[in-house]
Amino acid sequence: MKDLLMIKCEHICQIFLNDQVKPLGIGIVHASPKSTFIVWLAVQNRLAKKDRLIRWQLNIDGICGLCQVENENLEHLFFSCSYSQEIWKQVLLSLGVNRNVLPWHEEVQIAVKKSRSTQKQACKYSIAFIESVYCIWLQRNAKVFRDHVDPVKTVVSNIMFNVECRCQ
């Protein structure tokens, strides 16, 4: 099963990143299956975001529910949105990484590169990336379906807890 998932993820990453990088190896193996699947969909640009729902001719508001500023699309949701950007920035700081948040495709490339390493810190990074994308997607859905969003601090704590549990 893991081999099949790795083959599919490699294929997706090759399509998305023009054959320049390999799949999220270590992160895929250690991250939760649900979070891995959401990242797999995100890399394919297959998540049912508002921009995609509008293309399906659903009559909905296209504004991001998390920041209420811009239209929701993949690049905005991960990590241009002020809410998701703050989550990822805090996760990076928790990992000891002090840099600006980059656009989605660049963050994916960094996560892929880190996932090739066997060092524990690199493992934490790739799992943190996967869990962050998953938690941001959960918060987006909580806003859309229940009109509720957790504070950034709570989301970051949950992400880092999952990272520590998965990297034991």
Order of alpha helices (4+ residues) and beta strands (2+ residues): alpha-alpha-alpha-alpha-alpha-alpha-alpha-alpha
